[in-house]
Amino acid sequence: MAQYSRLEVAAVMKETGMVPLFYHPDIELGKKVMKACYDGGARLMEFTARGDFAFEVFLELNKFAVKELPGMIMGVGSITDAAAASFYMQMGANFIVTPSLREDIAIACNRRKVLWSPGCGSLAEINRAEELGCEIIKLFPGSTYGPGFVKAIKGPQPWTSVMPTGGVSTEESNLKGWFDAGVTCVGMGSQLISKDVLANKDYAGLEIKVADAMALIKKIRSN
């Protein structure tokens, strides 16, 4: 079962402003990546369940987080049906992220009071997700829509909380564009946890990169 309610997860997303995204089949490598992100200040991790036997990897990483990384909130992304969502929630997933809006997943997550963040690409989808109880919608792919889309929908709907994924980088100009437009947090994958970091096992460099991104977000928000 999830250790954190959807409201608790949403609060941490809003507070920290960043959700690292990551997948790798190597469990030990995954633990080191998580530890580096945690030491850099991240308190959320979206495990993108895309590979064969991904559930086995997530199970071990979540056990590691619970035991060794107090306050680290593990969730699962790339979920496409309610059965998969339920399966991962049984393994302790604290939030579920989907590439598209699926009402069956909303029902499954709401039943357990687990946060779900559906990929939306139109105002109609965003409105439907909120009608289904969504706290923070995922703008996906963020690179297609950009900060201008967020700013436009925040005008008539200032209550809408948005997390863009895709098209988000660690550069100050990029982060400033998103947060100035009104996003609640950002999802960052390969722009943060790059192939080079993984290939070189540069966990110290990753920790610094996470810390720098967190500091940038805090600075942008304070201004």
C-alpha beads as a LAMMPS data file, in Angstrom:
LAMMPS data file: protein, C-alpha beads

223 atoms
222 bonds

1 atom types
1 bond types

-500.0 500.0 xlo xhi
-500.0 500.0 ylo yhi
-500.0 500.0 zlo zhi

Masses

1 110.0

Atoms # bond

1 1 1 0.000 0.000 0.000
2 1 1 0.997 3.601 -0.524
3 1 1 2.627 5.299 2.448
4 1 1 1.543 8.769 1.328
5 1 1 -1.942 10.018 0.465
6 1 1 -2.589 11.890 -2.740
7 1 1 -2.780 15.191 -0.863
8 1 1 0.583 14.539 0.800
9 1 1 2.188 13.691 -2.540
10 1 1 0.675 16.757 -4.201
11 1 1 2.034 18.932 -1.384
12 1 1 5.574 17.605 -1.898
13 1 1 5.295 18.096 -5.664
14 1 1 4.312 21.716 -5.074
15 1 1 6.978 22.256 -2.425
16 1 1 9.957 20.786 -4.294
17 1 1 8.870 21.693 -7.825
18 1 1 10.570 18.758 -9.522
19 1 1 9.927 15.068 -10.178
20 1 1 12.902 13.124 -11.625
21 1 1 11.912 10.367 -14.088
22 1 1 14.012 7.253 -14.430
23 1 1 14.102 3.673 -15.704
24 1 1 16.914 1.141 -15.840
25 1 1 16.751 -2.652 -15.520
26 1 1 19.760 -2.776 -13.178
27 1 1 18.472 -2.665 -9.600
28 1 1 21.786 -1.741 -7.988
29 1 1 22.348 1.067 -10.477
30 1 1 18.801 2.263 -9.780
31 1 1 19.500 2.433 -6.057
32 1 1 22.564 4.590 -6.659
33 1 1 20.621 6.917 -8.958
34 1 1 17.883 7.271 -6.351
35 1 1 20.412 7.957 -3.598
36 1 1 22.104 10.637 -5.712
37 1 1 18.768 12.335 -6.434
38 1 1 17.806 12.093 -2.766
39 1 1 21.127 13.558 -1.592
40 1 1 20.648 16.346 -4.141
41 1 1 17.357 17.281 -2.491
42 1 1 14.746 15.459 -4.585
43 1 1 11.953 13.866 -2.577
44 1 1 10.032 12.254 -5.427
45 1 1 10.971 9.729 -8.085
46 1 1 8.852 8.537 -10.983
47 1 1 9.931 5.053 -12.055
48 1 1 8.929 4.821 -15.726
49 1 1 7.812 1.192 -16.002
50 1 1 8.717 0.520 -19.615
51 1 1 10.944 -2.556 -19.646
52 1 1 10.429 -6.281 -19.255
53 1 1 10.018 -7.310 -15.594
54 1 1 9.934 -3.637 -14.609
55 1 1 7.712 -4.531 -11.654
56 1 1 10.537 -6.559 -10.106
57 1 1 12.874 -3.577 -10.336
58 1 1 10.307 -1.178 -8.874
59 1 1 9.568 -3.484 -5.971
60 1 1 13.219 -3.583 -4.914
61 1 1 13.725 0.157 -5.432
62 1 1 10.654 1.000 -3.373
63 1 1 11.786 -1.296 -0.565
64 1 1 15.158 0.479 -0.674
65 1 1 13.495 3.902 -0.530
66 1 1 11.341 2.932 2.446
67 1 1 14.302 1.508 4.353
68 1 1 17.173 3.811 3.408
69 1 1 15.721 7.094 2.096
70 1 1 13.212 8.510 4.609
71 1 1 10.763 10.858 2.949
72 1 1 11.518 9.668 -0.594
73 1 1 8.197 9.195 -2.409
74 1 1 8.272 6.566 -5.146
75 1 1 5.701 6.549 -7.923
76 1 1 5.295 4.801 -11.264
77 1 1 4.922 6.268 -14.743
78 1 1 4.002 4.973 -18.210
79 1 1 0.939 3.200 -16.793
80 1 1 -1.724 2.549 -19.439
81 1 1 -4.504 0.592 -17.706
82 1 1 -6.161 0.118 -14.317
83 1 1 -4.796 -3.398 -13.860
84 1 1 -1.214 -2.160 -14.046
85 1 1 -2.024 0.760 -11.739
86 1 1 -3.536 -1.592 -9.163
87 1 1 -0.575 -3.958 -9.468
88 1 1 1.946 -1.215 -8.730
89 1 1 -0.162 0.226 -5.926
90 1 1 -0.063 -3.194 -4.288
91 1 1 3.736 -2.837 -4.378
92 1 1 3.519 0.517 -2.620
93 1 1 3.473 3.034 -5.477
94 1 1 2.586 6.407 -3.961
95 1 1 1.490 8.001 -7.233
96 1 1 0.598 6.872 -10.742
97 1 1 1.482 8.811 -13.906
98 1 1 -0.077 7.987 -17.266
99 1 1 0.719 9.094 -20.835
100 1 1 -2.978 9.730 -21.540
101 1 1 -6.248 10.344 -19.718
102 1 1 -7.739 7.010 -18.624
103 1 1 -10.872 7.036 -16.519
104 1 1 -10.383 3.426 -15.406
105 1 1 -7.062 4.412 -13.840
106 1 1 -8.698 7.410 -12.152
107 1 1 -11.267 5.134 -10.523
108 1 1 -8.657 2.615 -9.349
109 1 1 -6.422 5.308 -7.844
110 1 1 -9.250 7.315 -6.283
111 1 1 -10.497 4.191 -4.557
112 1 1 -7.160 4.007 -2.723
113 1 1 -6.691 7.789 -2.396
114 1 1 -3.491 7.558 -4.453
115 1 1 -2.476 10.541 -6.575
116 1 1 -2.742 10.000 -10.321
117 1 1 -1.424 12.407 -12.909
118 1 1 -2.777 11.817 -16.428
119 1 1 -1.122 13.037 -19.601
120 1 1 -3.367 15.726 -21.085
121 1 1 -3.023 17.727 -24.280
122 1 1 -6.160 19.862 -24.418
123 1 1 -8.302 22.006 -22.160
124 1 1 -11.145 19.504 -22.535
125 1 1 -8.912 16.668 -21.270
126 1 1 -7.663 18.810 -18.391
127 1 1 -11.226 19.687 -17.383
128 1 1 -12.298 16.038 -17.500
129 1 1 -9.283 14.989 -15.415
130 1 1 -10.173 17.592 -12.792
131 1 1 -13.789 16.446 -12.791
132 1 1 -12.433 12.981 -12.002
133 1 1 -10.511 14.369 -9.028
134 1 1 -7.044 14.955 -10.490
135 1 1 -4.842 17.173 -8.309
136 1 1 -1.979 17.780 -10.760
137 1 1 -2.301 17.116 -14.481
138 1 1 0.666 16.074 -16.601
139 1 1 1.134 18.210 -19.711
140 1 1 2.516 15.737 -22.232
141 1 1 4.472 16.074 -24.334
142 1 1 5.534 19.396 -22.867
143 1 1 7.793 20.150 -25.826
144 1 1 4.770 20.218 -28.136
145 1 1 2.786 22.739 -26.097
146 1 1 5.359 24.882 -24.298
147 1 1 4.971 27.441 -21.487
148 1 1 2.595 29.550 -23.586
149 1 1 -0.058 26.840 -23.385
150 1 1 0.206 26.731 -19.595
151 1 1 -0.047 30.509 -19.322
152 1 1 -3.111 30.542 -21.574
153 1 1 -5.061 27.970 -19.553
154 1 1 -4.044 29.447 -16.186
155 1 1 -5.835 32.654 -17.143
156 1 1 -9.390 31.274 -17.055
157 1 1 -8.439 28.371 -14.763
158 1 1 -5.989 29.604 -12.112
159 1 1 -6.821 26.575 -9.958
160 1 1 -5.361 24.119 -12.490
161 1 1 -2.062 22.561 -11.382
162 1 1 0.241 21.516 -14.221
163 1 1 3.356 19.333 -14.400
164 1 1 4.960 19.409 -17.863
165 1 1 7.034 16.387 -18.859
166 1 1 9.119 16.354 -22.019
167 1 1 10.702 19.590 -23.160
168 1 1 11.963 20.424 -19.667
169 1 1 15.694 20.893 -19.126
170 1 1 17.990 22.065 -16.350
171 1 1 18.824 25.365 -18.074
172 1 1 17.686 28.443 -16.152
173 1 1 15.936 29.962 -19.173
174 1 1 13.922 26.781 -19.697
175 1 1 12.892 26.412 -16.062
176 1 1 12.118 30.133 -15.799
177 1 1 9.834 29.901 -18.820
178 1 1 7.824 27.061 -17.303
179 1 1 7.548 28.442 -13.762
180 1 1 6.818 31.977 -14.910
181 1 1 3.961 30.479 -16.937
182 1 1 2.526 29.015 -13.742
183 1 1 3.463 25.332 -13.568
184 1 1 3.277 23.635 -10.168
185 1 1 6.251 21.360 -10.814
186 1 1 8.192 19.829 -13.694
187 1 1 9.022 16.259 -14.632
188 1 1 12.599 15.728 -15.809
189 1 1 13.999 12.570 -17.350
190 1 1 16.978 12.293 -19.686
191 1 1 17.787 16.003 -19.397
192 1 1 18.535 15.337 -15.725
193 1 1 19.476 11.646 -15.540
194 1 1 21.286 11.430 -18.860
195 1 1 22.698 8.435 -20.725
196 1 1 26.193 9.778 -20.005
197 1 1 25.502 9.860 -16.264
198 1 1 24.328 6.252 -16.381
199 1 1 27.104 5.024 -18.673
200 1 1 29.827 6.687 -16.576
201 1 1 28.068 5.953 -13.274
202 1 1 28.596 9.603 -12.394
203 1 1 26.428 9.618 -9.289
204 1 1 28.315 12.493 -7.677
205 1 1 27.737 14.578 -10.786
206 1 1 24.057 13.654 -10.758
207 1 1 23.717 14.737 -7.135
208 1 1 25.193 18.132 -8.014
209 1 1 22.946 18.461 -11.074
210 1 1 19.832 17.721 -9.010
211 1 1 20.883 20.146 -6.276
212 1 1 21.580 22.867 -8.850
213 1 1 18.184 22.340 -10.516
214 1 1 16.404 22.462 -7.156
215 1 1 18.243 25.674 -6.250
216 1 1 17.332 27.224 -9.611
217 1 1 13.662 26.392 -9.135
218 1 1 13.710 27.922 -5.661
219 1 1 15.420 31.059 -6.991
220 1 1 12.952 31.446 -9.893
221 1 1 9.980 31.011 -7.581
222 1 1 11.298 33.552 -5.064
223 1 1 11.505 36.165 -7.795

Bonds

1 1 1 2
2 1 2 3
3 1 3 4
4 1 4 5
5 1 5 6
6 1 6 7
7 1 7 8
8 1 8 9
9 1 9 10
10 1 10 11
11 1 11 12
12 1 12 13
13 1 13 14
14 1 14 15
15 1 15 16
16 1 16 17
17 1 17 18
18 1 18 19
19 1 19 20
20 1 20 21
21 1 21 22
22 1 22 23
23 1 23 24
24 1 24 25
25 1 25 26
26 1 26 27
27 1 27 28
28 1 28 29
29 1 29 30
30 1 30 31
31 1 31 32
32 1 32 33
33 1 33 34
34 1 34 35
35 1 35 36
36 1 36 37
37 1 37 38
38 1 38 39
39 1 39 40
40 1 40 41
41 1 41 42
42 1 42 43
43 1 43 44
44 1 44 45
45 1 45 46
46 1 46 47
47 1 47 48
48 1 48 49
49 1 49 50
50 1 50 51
51 1 51 52
52 1 52 53
53 1 53 54
54 1 54 55
55 1 55 56
56 1 56 57
57 1 57 58
58 1 58 59
59 1 59 60
60 1 60 61
61 1 61 62
62 1 62 63
63 1 63 64
64 1 64 65
65 1 65 66
66 1 66 67
67 1 67 68
68 1 68 69
69 1 69 70
70 1 70 71
71 1 71 72
72 1 72 73
73 1 73 74
74 1 74 75
75 1 75 76
76 1 76 77
77 1 77 78
78 1 78 79
79 1 79 80
80 1 80 81
81 1 81 82
82 1 82 83
83 1 83 84
84 1 84 85
85 1 85 86
86 1 86 87
87 1 87 88
88 1 88 89
89 1 89 90
90 1 90 91
91 1 91 92
92 1 92 93
93 1 93 94
94 1 94 95
95 1 95 96
96 1 96 97
97 1 97 98
98 1 98 99
99 1 99 100
100 1 100 101
101 1 101 102
102 1 102 103
103 1 103 104
104 1 104 105
105 1 105 106
106 1 106 107
107 1 107 108
108 1 108 109
109 1 109 110
110 1 110 111
111 1 111 112
112 1 112 113
113 1 113 114
114 1 114 115
115 1 115 116
116 1 116 117
117 1 117 118
118 1 118 119
119 1 119 120
120 1 120 121
121 1 121 122
122 1 122 123
123 1 123 124
124 1 124 125
125 1 125 126
126 1 126 127
127 1 127 128
128 1 128 129
129 1 129 130
130 1 130 131
131 1 131 132
132 1 132 133
133 1 133 134
134 1 134 135
135 1 135 136
136 1 136 137
137 1 137 138
138 1 138 139
139 1 139 140
140 1 140 141
141 1 141 142
142 1 142 143
143 1 143 144
144 1 144 145
145 1 145 146
146 1 146 147
147 1 147 148
148 1 148 149
149 1 149 150
150 1 150 151
151 1 151 152
152 1 152 153
153 1 153 154
154 1 154 155
155 1 155 156
156 1 156 157
157 1 157 158
158 1 158 159
159 1 159 160
160 1 160 161
161 1 161 162
162 1 162 163
163 1 163 164
164 1 164 165
165 1 165 166
166 1 166 167
167 1 167 168
168 1 168 169
169 1 169 170
170 1 170 171
171 1 171 172
172 1 172 173
173 1 173 174
174 1 174 175
175 1 175 176
176 1 176 177
177 1 177 178
178 1 178 179
179 1 179 180
180 1 180 181
181 1 181 182
182 1 182 183
183 1 183 184
184 1 184 185
185 1 185 186
186 1 186 187
187 1 187 188
188 1 188 189
189 1 189 190
190 1 190 191
191 1 191 192
192 1 192 193
193 1 193 194
194 1 194 195
195 1 195 196
196 1 196 197
197 1 197 198
198 1 198 199
199 1 199 200
200 1 200 201
201 1 201 202
202 1 202 203
203 1 203 204
204 1 204 205
205 1 205 206
206 1 206 207
207 1 207 208
208 1 208 209
209 1 209 210
210 1 210 211
211 1 211 212
212 1 212 213
213 1 213 214
214 1 214 215
215 1 215 216
216 1 216 217
217 1 217 218
218 1 218 219
219 1 219 220
220 1 220 221
221 1 221 222
222 1 222 223
